Amino acid sequence: MSMDKQGFLSPDIADWVTKHRAEGSATWFTFAGQLNSTAQCLLNAFSVTTQEGGLDSHLLAMLLFTRTLSNFQGAMFGGSFFYVQ
């Protein structure tokens, strides 16, 4: 089925994304992919222990970093579909 009938759930979306990532924006998508990989590695390397009696600043920093990374990944996901030159 086409994107006209199924929108972004269409199997045709993969071709559309590939085409638009290659047209003049490959450098930015490559950079964003590398940045995402680095951030994901940092997230997986975090080891935070909590202390009794309150919210630890290291835990808060990890939670904020996780939230920031998920927002970045969401922007990249959306950018793959809605990219306009």
C-alpha positions as CSV (number, residue, x, y, z in Angstrom):
1,M,0.0,0.0,0.0
2,S,1.1,3.5,-0.6
3,M,1.9,6.3,1.9
4,D,-1.3,8.0,0.7
5,K,-3.4,5.2,2.2
6,Q,-1.3,4.2,5.2
7,G,0.7,7.3,6.0
8,F,3.9,6.8,8.0
9,L,2.9,3.2,8.8
10,S,3.3,2.3,5.1
11,P,6.1,-0.1,4.1
12,D,7.0,2.5,1.5
13,I,8.3,4.8,4.2
14,A,11.7,3.1,4.3
15,D,12.4,4.2,0.7
16,W,11.2,7.7,1.4
17,V,13.5,8.0,4.5
18,T,16.5,6.6,2.6
19,K,15.9,9.1,-0.3
20,H,15.6,12.1,1.9
21,R,18.5,11.2,4.2
22,A,20.7,11.0,1.1
23,E,19.6,14.3,-0.6
24,G,21.9,17.0,0.7
25,S,21.5,16.1,4.4
26,A,23.5,12.9,4.7
27,T,26.3,14.8,6.6
28,W,23.8,16.0,9.3
29,F,22.1,12.6,9.6
30,T,25.4,10.9,9.9
31,F,26.6,13.4,12.6
32,A,23.3,12.9,14.5
33,G,23.6,9.1,14.3
34,Q,27.2,9.3,15.7
35,L,26.1,11.7,18.4
36,N,23.2,9.3,19.3
37,S,25.6,6.3,19.4
38,T,28.0,8.1,21.7
39,A,25.2,9.3,24.0
40,Q,23.7,5.8,24.1
41,C,27.1,4.3,25.1
42,L,27.4,6.9,27.9
43,L,23.9,6.1,29.1
44,N,24.7,2.4,29.2
45,A,27.9,3.0,31.1
46,F,26.2,5.0,33.9
47,S,26.3,3.4,37.3
48,V,24.4,5.4,39.8
49,T,23.6,4.3,43.3
50,T,21.0,6.0,45.4
51,Q,21.4,7.2,49.0
52,E,18.8,7.0,51.6
53,G,17.2,10.3,52.7
54,G,16.7,12.1,49.4
55,L,17.3,12.4,45.7
56,D,20.9,12.1,44.8
57,S,22.2,14.7,42.3
58,H,23.9,11.9,40.2
59,L,20.6,10.1,39.9
60,L,18.8,13.3,38.9
61,A,21.6,14.0,36.3
62,M,21.2,10.5,34.8
63,L,17.4,10.9,34.6
64,L,17.7,14.3,32.9
65,F,20.3,12.9,30.5
66,T,18.0,9.9,29.7
67,R,15.1,12.3,29.0
68,T,17.2,14.5,26.8
69,L,18.5,11.5,24.8
70,S,14.9,10.1,24.3
71,N,13.8,13.6,23.1
72,F,16.8,13.7,20.7
73,Q,15.9,10.3,19.4
74,G,12.3,11.3,18.9
75,A,13.4,14.4,17.0
76,M,15.6,12.3,14.8
77,F,12.8,9.8,14.2
78,G,10.4,12.7,13.3
79,G,13.1,14.4,11.3
80,S,13.5,11.3,9.2
81,F,9.9,11.6,8.1
82,F,9.4,15.4,8.0
83,Y,12.7,16.6,6.7
84,V,12.4,19.5,4.3
85,Q,15.3,21.1,2.6
